[in-house]
Amino acid sequence: MKRRHQVVLFAVLLLSLTILSPSFDFRGSHLDQEQDQEKDTFPGSSSRNEDAQAPLEIVVAMADEEFQAFEKIAREVAASQLVEIDLRNEKPDIYKRVLDLEFSLGENGDVVLLDSEEVQYYAQKGYLYPLNGTTLSKSLGDTVVELRGMTEWNGYQWGMPFDFDPYILAAESLFLKRSGMESLPHNKDQWAKLTQQAIAEGTPLITMNINDMKGTNAWLNHLEPRMAPDQVSQTQIDSQTGDLQQGIQLMNQIQPHIMAQSTNPMLSTTADENITPMVVSLLSQFLSEDQASAVNKDSLERISFDTLETVNSRSLVITAGSVEAEEASRWIEGMTSATTQLKWYQQVNHLPAKQQELDLESEKLAGRYDMTKRHSWFSTPQDASAAATESHVLTTRFHKKVQQFLKGEITANQYVNSIRTTSLK
């Protein structure tokens, strides 16, 4: 009887301890296992502390000056949307490697600023959160169609277009008139007129940054026929040899009058021997140089520019591992509002991704410069992701050959042969 009383007493004591200790949970080990299984099932989920009060982690890659402007605006938007944020600025040259590593480890931030052409790649990997089910779906329709197309995949929208920066071909309007032209060149005869005028004036014809792969590629594709690596590699010998030879002749004609440099080119009316009457440039760089010019604006001659096909575009995305999707949506909505879009453009000269604001700023630019009006900012559809990827790969592969041509180290024929010989193997 004594042993039976001891067993009953122990059972009562154990039951009392269980009732009095709310932290005691026999299921604890099992729940931990379920949570671990969920993380294994969804490798993109965040490994950060899932505290409801944790600030949004926003990851970007910008030059220091641009990031200072972005940080100021981002914090103003966060305050207005009652969202707390942490900003992280990575170095642009290692950005993709950092993102790939963090996405694979599930340690990515909540919001990431991506090149728009990279959005589909990360969406296919399962690293992004679709925006269709967020409050952002209401304002997506206000964005520029061509930019929105770059962030669509599998019937869903994976990024909110934030801004874009087109490449342009710019020239002094008076130089064009002295050459007997009313607009920028689009064929061999027009380029011939410009080169003859440059010879007569004793100046190089055009300047471009040989380290800017997209810029040089955009200019080569502006020629007629298109002479960028991806286009040359696709040329059929039996049917288009004549066109290809015309392109080679045009490139050789222009080559002696190209000023290739490793920095961003400038366009000015000042009598500087290093300034040429034509440049290939990003619009933002061109506008920044013009705004910083010490030349009297009243006496500054007008400048003509035409859009090239290539644009640099960026979009804000929400990562699949974010536990703050609602707050992230509110912050992105504020960053892409009309007021913020215009403020961002005024500070860094990157065009707005919202159609109404873009139309407004385009009209202002047309009033200040002689813009070629037969082209929009987007000369070709931007939804051909596979073609864009192939173009980038080939441009990167043959960039050294492009540089050698621009510097006059090889002829246009050698440039074309190197591409075609490699492509046919």
Secondary structure, DSSP 8 states (H G I E B T S, - for coil): -HHHHHHHHHHHHHHHHHHH-TT--TTHHHHHHHHHHHHHH-TTS--S---TT--EEEEEE--HHHHHHHHHHHHHHHHHTT--EEEEEE-GGGHHHHHHHHHHHT---SEEEEEHHHHHHHHHTT-B--STTSGGGGTGGGB-HHHHHHTEETTEE--EEEEEEEEEEEEEHHHHHHTT-SS---SHHHHHHHHHHHHHHTS-SEEEETT-HHHHHHHHTTSSS--SHHHHHH--HHHHHHHHHHHHHHHHHHGGGEEEESS-----SS--TT--SEEEEEHHHHHHHHHH--S-TTT---EEEEEEEEEEEEEEEEBTT-S-HHHHHHHHHHHTSHHHHHHHHHHH--EESBHHHHHHHHHHHHHHSEE-TTS-S-SS-S--HHHHHHHHHHHHHTHHHHHHHHTTSS-HHHHHHHHHHHHT-
